[in-house]
Amino acid sequence: MQNEAIIHLEESSVYLDKQAVLSDLNLDINKGEFVYIIGKSGAGKTSLLRSLYADLPVKEGIATVCGISLTKISRKNISALRRKLGVVLQHTKLLGDSTVYGNLHLALRATGWRNKKQIHDRIIEVLEAVSMSDKISRPVYKLSEGEQQRVGIARALLNHPEIILADEPTGDLDPITSEEIMQLLKRLNQENGTTVVVSSHDYIMLEKFPARMICCESGTII
């Protein structure tokens, strides 16, 4: 792990509808770290993650992700930032009637990929990384929730992200599947050196896969 902050917040605030939902944020996450964001429901875990991929505005102080400033960020820089990030949601928002391949193909096209062979090869690579190669032609609605989450992680990997931001990735999953998803995220961190930030209140998984924890509480982070 390199001692280099890839996420840096200093006296920052996160806003929703012109109201600060998190304030006085001070945080450094180093390149290659695996970190949990914990806290009660409504404590601001999702808001913090959304701020890191510029879905909620960050004001005051200093806030950078992958070297890009989040304060007064331009639309062009939002696109540049998101190409450096892989976002995994609790609800994957995959297109149910489309195949696994179709979902990943659409995601690559949306981020500027045009070469058909490069698109195909990258889809094969990420599906192999999440052990879903055998489901490449299957419609998403025929997948289990755990398989859909694996496809969601594969989608997050498409653009070789520097950081994976995972918001409650095991929230809808049974304990065995949850463990498989956490093993996958840990492996991506350890083998690829990808920085991984996971919001969770699944304390069983936190005990099984220990890592540094950041707590959202009383409108700030501890």
Backbone as a ProteinNet text record, in pm:
[ID]
protein_1_A
[PRIMARY]
MQNEAIIHLEESSVYLDKQAVLSDLNLDINKGEFVYIIGKSGAGKTSLLRSLYADLPVKEGIATVCGISLTKISRKNISALRRKLGVVLQHTKLLGDSTVYGNLHLALRATGWRNKKQIHDRIIEVLEAVSMSDKISRPVYKLSEGEQQRVGIARALLNHPEIILADEPTGDLDPITSEEIMQLLKRLNQENGTTVVVSSHDYIMLEKFPARMICCESGTII
[TERTIARY]
83.4	0	87.5	52.9	128.5	66.1	149.9	101.4	64.5	-43.3	-85.3	-237.1	-289.6	-434.1	-499.3	-584.3	-658.3	-793.9	-838.4	-957.4	-915.8	-941.8	-902.3	-1014.5	-1064.9	-1164.8	-1109.5	-1122.1	-1069.2	-1169.1	-1236	-1335.7	-1441.3	-1488.3	-1584.4	-1726.4	-1824.3	-1964.9	-2032.4	-2128.2	-2205.3	-2348	-2400.9	-2532	-2634.8	-2759.5	-2874.3	-2984.9	-3028.1	-3131.8	-3095.9	-2975.5	-2925	-2909.7	-2921	-2903.8	-2787.9	-2701.2	-2587.2	-2635.8	-2603.8	-2639.9	-2519.4	-2400.4	-2277.6	-2187.7	-2121.5	-2036.6	-1911.3	-1815	-1686.6	-1620.5	-1618.4	-1563.7	-1412.4	-1342.6	-1197.4	-1164.9	-1108.9	-1088.5	-977.7	-890.7	-792.8	-804.7	-821.8	-817	-703.3	-610	-490.9	-514.2	-434.1	-436.9	-412	-499.7	-483.7	-549.3	-614.4	-680.5	-814.3	-857.8	-994.1	-1055.3	-1165.2	-1222.1	-1373	-1425.5	-1570	-1619.9	-1739.3	-1813.1	-1932.2	-1939.1	-2044.6	-2127.8	-2239.7	-2327.9	-2471.4	-2557.3	-2699	-2763.3	-2880.6	-2957.4	-2988.2	-2966.4	-2990.9	-2877	-2765.1	-2652.1	-2570.7	-2589.2	-2518.9	-2420	-2422.7	-2326.7	-2343	-2467.2	-2492.7	-2461.6	-2496.1	-2466.8	-2317.1	-2238.8	-2093.8	-2043.3	-2089.7	-2047.3	-2091	-2215.1	-2264.9	-2180.9	-2132.7	-2048.5	-1916.5	-1866.3	-1736	-1741.6	-1860.5	-1869.9	-1951	-1953	-2008.6	-2156	-2230.5	-2375.2	-2443.3	-2371.3	-2414.5	-2302	-2337.3	-2232.7	-2156	-2025.7	-1937.6	-1894.6	-1910.5	-1875.1	-1785.2	-1724.1	-1632	-1505.5	-1400.3	-1276.4	-1217.4	-1151.5	-1083.3	-1142.8	-1170.5	-1222.3	-1171.1	-1089.9	-1038.2	-1055.1	-1084.5	-1091	-1012.9	-914.5	-827.8	-766.3	-734.7	-670.9	-763.6	-893.9	-991.8	-1067.2	-1074	-1144.1	-1294.7	-1362.7	-1507.8	-1581.9	-1514.5	-1581.1	-1582.4	-1698.8	-1717.4	-1673.5	-1702.8	-1659.9	-1742.4	-1676	-1743.8	-1802.4	-1895.8	-1956.9	-1850.9	-1754.7	-1646.6	-1565.5	-1536.4	-1457.9	-1537.1	-1669.3	-1752.6	-1737.1	-1741.4	-1724.5	-1586	-1484.5	-1347.9	-1334.3	-1395.8	-1391.7	-1457.3	-1575.6	-1651.4	-1586.8	-1503.5	-1428.9	-1320.8	-1284.7	-1183.7	-1246	-1379.3	-1449	-1537	-1554.2	-1652.5	-1751.7	-1879.1	-1981.2	-2068.8	-2081.3	-2163.9	-2277.3	-2400.9	-2517.4	-2583.9	-2658.5	-2733.8	-2834.2	-2904.2	-2996.1	-2924.2	-2889.3	-2793.6	-2839.6	-2971.9	-3027.3	-2982.3	-2971	-2944.1	-3073.1	-3059.2	-3175.9	-3218.2	-3329.8	-3371.3	-3396.1	-3448.2	-3480.2	-3358.6	-3251.5	-3129.3	-3041.2	-2947.7	-2855.4	-2743.8	-2667.2	-2549.4	-2457.9	-2432.2	-2345.5	-2403.1	-2533.4	-2597.8	-2585	-2599.5	-2585.4	-2445.1	-2344.3	-2206.2	-2168.2	-2219	-2195	-2250.5	-2371.1	-2433.1	-2351.3	-2301.5	-2221.9	-2093.3	-2028.3	-1905.1	-1932.9	-2037.2	-2071.8	-2102.8	-2168.4	-2205.7	-2084.9	-1973.4	-1851.8	-1748.8	-1793.3	-1708.5	-1636	-1656.3	-1590.9	-1660.9	-1582.1	-1639.4	-1588.5	-1465.5	-1407.1	-1474.7	-1535.4	-1614.8	-1531.5	-1411.3	-1327.3	-1282.7	-1245.3	-1203.3	-1319	-1438.6	-1556.8	-1579.3	-1576.9	-1599.2	-1494	-1369.4	-1260.4	-1270.6	-1307.4	-1316.6	-1432.1	-1543.4	-1656.8	-1617.5	-1546.3	-1499.5	-1408.6	-1318.8	-1224	-1294.6	-1390.1	-1454.2	-1546.3	-1608.7	-1693.8	-1609.4	-1492.3	-1400.9	-1358	-1336.6	-1291.4	-1394.3	-1523.8	-1629.9	-1695.2	-1629.8	-1676.5	-1818.8	-1844.9	-1976.7	-1970	-1858.4	-1842.5	-1949.6	-1992.8	-2090	-2231.1	-2251.3	-2384.6	-2389.2	-2292.5	-2277.8	-2400.8	-2470.5	-2585	-2719.1	-2716.7	-2840.4	-2908.4	-3040.4	-3112.3	-3097.4	-3085.5	-3060.9	-3173.7	-3297.8	-3409	-3403.8	-3323.8	-3309.8	-3193.7	-3124.5	-3013.7	-3062.7	-2991.5	-3019	-2972.4	-3012.8	-2970	-2817.8	-2759.3	-2613.8	-2544.2	-2599.3	-2541.9	-2557.1	-2672.1	-2690.9	-2590.5	-2560.8	-2463.3	-2324.1	-2292.3	-2164.2	-2156.2	-2266.5	-2268.2	-2252.8	-2315.2	-2298	-2153	-2081.6	-1938.8	-1859.2	-1895.6	-1829.3	-1845.9	-1965.6	-1990.6	-1901.8	-1885.5	-1801.9	-1655.7	-1614.2	-1474	-1439.7	-1540.2	-1519.9	-1411.1	-1407.9	-1315.1	-1188.4	-1148.3	-1025	-1022.2	-1119.8	-1130.6	-1015.2	-982.1	-884.9	-949.4	-1080.2	-1155.1	-1286.2	-1323.8	-1457.9	-1532.6	-1648.4	-1736.3	-1858.1	-1875.5	-1983.5	-2079.4	-2203.7	-2304.2	-2392.8	-2372.4	-2449.3	-2456.7	-2343.5	-2347.1	-2405.5	-2413.5	-2469.9	-2605.6	-2662.5	-2784.9	-2903.7	-2914.3	-3029.4	-2996.1	-2877.7	-2829.3	-2831	-2841.4	-2833.8	-2688.9	-2668	-2532.8	-2426.5	-2459.2	-2358.8	-2320.6	-2421.2	-2393.6	-2321.3	-2358.6	-2290.9	-2142.1	-2109.8	-1969.6	-1895.9	-1960.8	-1898	-1870	-1964.5	-1945.8	-1832	-1825.4	-1717.7	-1582	-1577.6	-1453.1	-1408	-1503.9	-1472.2	-1414.9	-1477.4	-1428.1	-1290.1	-1269.9	-1139.1	-1032.6	-1068.2	-971.8	-934.2	-1032.2	-1003.5	-910.1	-928	-840.7	-699.1	-687.9	-557.2	-478.8	-546.8	-476.8	-452.8	-547.1	-534.8	-484.3	-485.3	-446.7	-549.7	-673.4	-780.4	-826.2	-839.9	-895.3	-1043.2	-1089.1	-1228.5	-1287.8	-1401.3	-1473.7	-1614	-1650	-1776.9	-1858.6	-1979	-2069.6	-2149.8	-2166.1	-2232.2	-2278.4	-2388.7	-2424.6	-2435.2	-2371.9	-2368.8	-2250.7	-2273.3	-2161.8	-2103.9	-2180.5	-2124.7	-2013.5	-2038.1	-1936.8	-1817.4	-1844.1	-1734	-1639.7	-1695.6	-1612	-1535.2	-1599.5	-1533.7	-1425.3	-1444.2	-1349.8	-1307	-1226.9	-1193.4	-1110.2	-1136.4	-1060.9	-1088.3	-1018.9	-1040.1	-1185.7	-1242.3	-1380.8	-1391.3	-1477.9	-1507.7	-1655.4	-1688.2	-1825.7	-1893.2	-2011.8	-2096.7	-2187.8	-2183.3	-2261.3	-2282.9	-2406.8	-2440.3	-2397.8	-2419.1	-2394.9	-2249.8	-2162.4	-2021	-1960.8	-1828.2	-1763.6	-1658.7	-1644.5	-1550.9	-1440.7
-118.6	0	124.5	219.9	343.4	442.5	513.8	611.6	739.8	732.9	843.7	851.7	965.9	982.3	994.3	897.9	902.2	969.2	972.2	1047.4	1138.9	1267.3	1363.6	1463.4	1467.1	1565.4	1643.4	1774.9	1860.2	1973.6	1964.5	2064.1	2084.2	1973.1	1977.9	1950.1	1988.4	1961.5	1906.1	1815.7	1756.1	1808.5	1849.8	1914.3	1831.6	1838.4	1780.5	1885.6	1928.7	2032.9	2156	2203.7	2326.1	2317.2	2196	2177.6	2082.2	2117	2031.2	1905.6	1789.2	1662.8	1602.6	1643.9	1606.1	1729.4	1752.1	1870.7	1840.4	1933.3	1919.1	1784.5	1749.1	1618.9	1628	1541.5	1529.2	1381.9	1348.3	1207.4	1191.4	1094.9	1052.5	902.2	858.1	716.8	700	612.9	597	504.6	523.8	437.7	293	202.4	60.7	16.5	107.3	70.9	1.9	-76.4	-129.7	-69.6	3.2	80	59.3	47.5	43.7	179.4	216.6	328.4	268.5	289.9	230.1	339.2	298	392	346.9	403.9	368.9	411.1	353.4	396.7	545.5	619.2	762.8	845.2	779.3	852.2	926.9	892.8	965.6	883.5	750.2	665.3	680.9	671.2	681.8	822.6	924.4	1062.7	1083.8	1025.3	1038.5	974.2	852.5	786.7	865.8	914.7	991.6	1117.8	1175.7	1295	1260.2	1139.3	1100.9	1078	1044.8	1035.6	1152.2	1262.6	1390.6	1382.4	1301	1295.6	1389.3	1426.9	1530.9	1634.2	1762.2	1865.8	1869.6	1895.2	1913.8	2059.9	2121.1	2262.5	2280.9	2394.4	2431.6	2344.5	2402.6	2329.7	2271.7	2158.9	2090.1	1951.1	1909.4	1774.8	1727.8	1622.1	1567.5	1416	1365	1220.9	1195.3	1108	1079.2	1207.7	1299.9	1423.6	1527.7	1499.4	1592.6	1660.2	1792.2	1866.4	1849.8	1823.9	1807.1	1937.9	2038.8	2167.4	2244	2292.1	2366	2282.9	2153.7	2063.9	2089.4	2092.1	2115.3	1984.4	1996.7	1877.5	1790.7	1855	1782	1702.2	1764.8	1696	1586.2	1602.3	1494	1369.7	1386.9	1272.9	1211.5	1295.2	1245.4	1169.9	1222.3	1156.3	1019.5	1013.5	887.7	779.9	818.9	718.1	653.4	718.5	664	580.5	577.3	512.1	397.6	297.2	192.6	195.7	214.7	228.7	103.4	43.4	-75.9	-37.8	-55.7	-17.5	-139.3	-116.1	-225.3	-282.2	-194.4	-234.5	-207.4	-312.1	-300.9	-215	-197.7	-118	-170.7	-303.3	-365.8	-370.8	-381.4	-396.2	-543.1	-572.5	-710.9	-790.7	-726.2	-799.2	-817	-746.1	-759.2	-868.7	-918.2	-1020.9	-957.2	-1041.8	-995.1	-920.7	-980.9	-918	-783.3	-779.5	-656.9	-543.1	-573.3	-471	-413.2	-499.8	-452.8	-379.5	-428.2	-362.2	-219.9	-203.9	-71.6	21.9	-29.8	52.7	100.3	13.6	53.4	155.8	133.2	229.9	367.1	366.9	493.4	571.3	500.5	568.2	586.6	573.8	614.7	504.5	377.1	267.7	248.7	227.3	210.9	85.3	43.1	-71.3	-201.3	-272.1	-390	-499.6	-522.9	-627.5	-590.5	-463.9	-420.5	-429.9	-394.7	-406.9	-552.1	-639.7	-782.5	-839.4	-808	-861.6	-812.7	-685	-631.6	-695.3	-718.7	-784.8	-925.2	-997.3	-1132.1	-1124.7	-1026.4	-1011.6	-987.7	-894.2	-861.3	-973.3	-1044.6	-1157	-1271	-1291.3	-1391.1	-1349	-1219	-1169.8	-1193	-1195.5	-1214.6	-1352.4	-1441.6	-1580.8	-1588.7	-1510.3	-1510.5	-1534.9	-1589.9	-1611.4	-1703.2	-1799.9	-1896.8	-1839	-1717	-1654.3	-1540.2	-1532.2	-1416.8	-1390.6	-1496.9	-1480.5	-1488.4	-1497.5	-1515.2	-1380.2	-1373.6	-1250.7	-1223.3	-1098	-1062.1	-1109.2	-1106.5	-1144.4	-1291.5	-1372.3	-1513.2	-1538.8	-1433.4	-1447.4	-1435.1	-1499.4	-1480.3	-1340.4	-1297.2	-1164.8	-1157.9	-1267.4	-1269.9	-1261.2	-1330.5	-1323.8	-1183.7	-1120.7	-984.1	-889	-910.4	-824.4	-845.9	-969.6	-996	-922.2	-920.9	-846.7	-697	-649.9	-509.7	-476.3	-568.6	-547.1	-552.7	-646.1	-653.4	-521.5	-465.7	-336.5	-227.1	-231.5	-131.9	-142.6	-261.8	-285.3	-248	-221.8	-211.1	-112.1	2.8	108.6	113.5	-3.3	-13.3	93.8	92.6	201.6	204.3	325	340.4	313.5	340.4	321	250	152.7	95.8	149.4	209.7	258.5	167.8	93.9	-4.5	34.8	63.4	109	-7.7	-58.9	-172	-287.7	-336.7	-439.2	-572.5	-597.4	-723.9	-703	-582	-548	-637	-689.2	-771	-919.7	-958.9	-1093.2	-1180.6	-1312.5	-1406.9	-1416.1	-1471.4	-1471.3	-1538.8	-1649.9	-1720.6	-1636.4	-1581	-1497.3	-1369.3	-1313.6	-1193.8	-1219.9	-1336.4	-1370.7	-1382.5	-1439.5	-1452.3	-1314.3	-1221.7	-1087.1	-1015.2	-1029.7	-965.6	-1027.1	-1158.2	-1223.3	-1167.1	-1145.1	-1090.6	-949.5	-864.1	-727.3	-726	-813.1	-823.1	-868.7	-963.6	-1015.2	-906.6	-829.6	-721.6	-619	-595.6	-503	-558.5	-683.6	-742.1	-773.9	-826.3	-868.9	-753.3	-660.2	-551.6	-422.3	-416.1	-292.6	-183	-220.4	-122.6	-76.2	53.8	107.8	71.9	19.2	-22.3	44.7	111.5	176	116.9	52.8	-18.6	40.6	87.6	126.1	2.7	-17.1	-139.7	-127.4	-196.8	-220.3	-370.9	-447.9	-594.2	-631.7	-626.8	-639.8	-781.1	-879.7	-1014.9	-1016.3	-950.6	-944.4	-859.5	-754.7	-669.8	-749.2	-840.1	-923.5	-1027.7	-1083.3	-1186.4	-1128	-1003.5	-940	-805.6	-808.4	-684.1	-588.6	-460.2	-353.5	-225.1	-120.3	9.3	53.2	110.8	154.9	304.6	369.3	511.6	520.5	588.9	591.8	724.5	716.7	833.4	846.6	962.9	982.5	1131.3	1166.7	1305.7	1405.3	1365.8	1458.5	1480	1392.7	1402.7	1262.5	1253.5	1123.1	1119.9	1000.5	979.8	887.2
0	0	0	-86.6	-89.7	8.5	80.6	176.7	103.7	29.6	-55.7	-50.1	-5.1	9.2	-128.1	-161	-287.6	-264.9	-138.6	-97.3	17.3	3.1	106.6	129.4	252	293	411.3	405	511.8	538.7	654.4	695	585.2	529.1	418.5	467.2	384.4	413.4	288.4	309.5	200.1	208	93.3	90.5	13.5	61.3	-7.2	-3.7	-122.9	-131.7	-48.6	-66.5	-3.7	148.3	201.3	345.4	370.2	465.1	497.3	569.3	512.3	576.9	648.9	610.6	680.2	682.8	793.9	802.9	884	875.1	945.7	916.1	788	747.8	732	800.4	786.6	768.1	652.6	620	517.5	540.9	441.3	422.8	297.9	263.1	164	197.4	115.1	-3.3	-104.4	-222.3	-179.6	-223	-191.9	-62.9	9	134.8	110.3	209.9	217.4	342.8	327.5	438.4	443.3	565.7	586.3	633.6	586.3	642.8	715.5	847.2	927.4	993	1052.4	1120.2	1108.4	1190.6	1189.5	1057.8	1028.9	912.8	925.9	817.5	819.7	874.2	907.1	964.8	860	732.7	627.2	547.2	563.8	491.3	340.5	293.1	149.2	99.1	179.2	139.1	122.7	213	202.3	73.4	44.1	-79	-201.7	-200.4	-314.9	-337.5	-229.3	-244.9	-311.6	-286.6	-341.2	-491.9	-545.9	-692.9	-750.9	-674.2	-720.7	-755.3	-679.7	-695.9	-596.5	-491	-398.2	-389.3	-380.1	-378.4	-246.3	-258.6	-143.5	-141.8	-26.7	-13.3	109.1	114.8	221.9	219.6	268.9	288.7	160.9	177	67	52.9	-70.9	-95.6	-231	-231.3	-356.9	-359.4	-477.6	-503.5	-632	-624.6	-740	-796.5	-707.8	-749.9	-808.4	-814.4	-870.3	-755.8	-758.1	-654.1	-668.5	-555.6	-557.1	-537.1	-485.7	-464.4	-596	-633.5	-759.5	-880	-877.1	-984.4	-1110.7	-1224.9	-1353.1	-1405.2	-1497.7	-1558.6	-1626.5	-1691.5	-1757.8	-1656.1	-1541.1	-1439.6	-1369.4	-1362.1	-1307.1	-1393.6	-1524.5	-1616.1	-1599.7	-1588.3	-1570.6	-1438.7	-1332.4	-1202.4	-1208	-1265.2	-1264.3	-1348.8	-1444.2	-1519.3	-1433.1	-1321.9	-1231.7	-1119.2	-1114.2	-1004.3	-1054.1	-968.4	-991.7	-877.3	-908.4	-804.7	-803.4	-684.6	-665.1	-571.7	-616.9	-539	-476.5	-367.7	-305.7	-404.7	-475.6	-581.8	-713.5	-784.5	-894.6	-1011.8	-1028.4	-1138.3	-1274.3	-1283.6	-1412.6	-1494	-1625	-1712.1	-1712.9	-1649.7	-1627.7	-1752.9	-1858.6	-1981.5	-2072.2	-2041.6	-2120.8	-2061.5	-2141.6	-2093.3	-2009.9	-1944.4	-1871.7	-1968.1	-2083	-2182.3	-2225.9	-2250.3	-2296.2	-2197.7	-2069.4	-1966.1	-1963.5	-1971.8	-1966.8	-2095.9	-2207.6	-2336.7	-2333.3	-2280.4	-2273	-2184.9	-2073	-1981.5	-2047.9	-2123.3	-2191.9	-2301.4	-2377.7	-2482.6	-2422.9	-2307.2	-2242.4	-2192.6	-2170.7	-2122.5	-2233	-2358.3	-2470.1	-2544.5	-2504.8	-2576.7	-2711.3	-2817.4	-2951.5	-3023.4	-2994	-3064.8	-3020.5	-3114.7	-3079.8	-3013.6	-3064	-3005.9	-2864	-2845.2	-2712.1	-2612.7	-2657.2	-2571.8	-2533.2	-2632.8	-2607.4	-2512.2	-2538.9	-2455.9	-2311.6	-2294.4	-2158.4	-2082	-2149.3	-2084.6	-2039.2	-2123.2	-2085.9	-1963.8	-1961.4	-1849.6	-1717	-1716.7	-1588.8	-1541.6	-1634.5	-1593.4	-1537.6	-1593.2	-1535.7	-1395.7	-1375	-1244.7	-1135.6	-1172.5	-1072.7	-1083.7	-1158.7	-1173.8	-1229.7	-1335.2	-1397.7	-1548	-1596.6	-1740.5	-1797.6	-1717.5	-1767.1	-1776.8	-1725.4	-1729	-1830.4	-1918.9	-2007.5	-2094.2	-2136.6	-2227.4	-2155.6	-2024.2	-1948.8	-1923.2	-1940.7	-1903.7	-1754.1	-1719.7	-1580.2	-1488.2	-1537.8	-1449.7	-1408.6	-1478.9	-1443.8	-1346.3	-1304.9	-1211	-1067.3	-975.9	-833.7	-792.7	-673.1	-625.6	-611.8	-565.5	-552.5	-686.9	-787.9	-922.4	-981	-955.3	-1003.4	-938.6	-810.5	-744.1	-803.7	-839.3	-906.3	-1039.9	-1113.2	-1240.2	-1212.8	-1103.6	-1065.6	-1036.2	-972.4	-945.4	-1075.9	-1164.4	-1295.3	-1370.4	-1365.9	-1431.7	-1371.7	-1239.2	-1172.1	-1212.4	-1255.1	-1291.1	-1434.6	-1516.5	-1660.3	-1700.2	-1635.6	-1676.9	-1591.5	-1538.9	-1459.3	-1349.4	-1257.4	-1159.9	-1060.3	-1016.7	-909.2	-772.9	-764.6	-640.1	-671.1	-586.4	-588.3	-467	-491.2	-385.7	-382	-274.1	-264.3	-152.4	-189.1	-93	-51.6	69.5	123.5	23.2	-26.2	-131.8	-87.1	44.1	93.9	159.1	144.5	217	188.2	64.8	27	17.3	63.9	37.6	162.8	140.7	250.8	299.5	421.2	478.7	392.9	327.8	246.9	125.6	57.6	-59.5	-19.4	95.9	145.6	163.6	219.2	240.7	108	6.3	-125.2	-186.4	-171	-225.9	-154.2	-20.8	54.2	19.8	-0.4	-42.3	-176.8	-267.1	-399.6	-388.1	-308.2	-292.3	-227.7	-127.8	-63.3	-163.5	-247.9	-346	-446.5	-492.3	-586.4	-523.5	-395	-323.1	-310.4	-271.5	-243.4	-370.2	-472.2	-593.3	-689.7	-699.2	-796	-733.3	-599.8	-533.1	-545.4	-583.4	-597.4	-459.3	-442.6	-318.9	-313.2	-199.5	-184.9	-61	-80.7	29.4	32.1	144.1	156.3	270.2	240.5	349.1	388.7	519.7	565.5	710	740.5	880	905.2	817.6	829.7	919.5	1049.9	1144.2	1147.3	1103.6	1093	988.2	874.2	769	812.5	890.7	938.4	1028.4	1105.6	1192.3	1111.4	1008.5	926.9	837.1	795	702.4	761.9	869	939.9	855	874.9	808.9	885.5	847.2	910.4	896.3	1003.5	1002.8	1027.2	949.5	965.2	1000.1	1108.6	1157.2	1125.8	1063.6	1046	1168.5	1231.4	1353.1	1376.7	1411.4	1446	1338.8	1212.3	1102.2	1064.1	1113.2	1074.9	1073.7	1056.1	1057.8	1167.5	1225.1	1335.4	1287.6
[MASK]
++++++++++++++++++++++++++++++++++++++++++++++++++++++++++++++++++++++++++++++++++++++++++++++++++++++++++++++++++++++++++++++++++++++++++++++++++++++++++++++++++++++++++++++++++++++++++++++++++++++++++++++++++++++++++++++

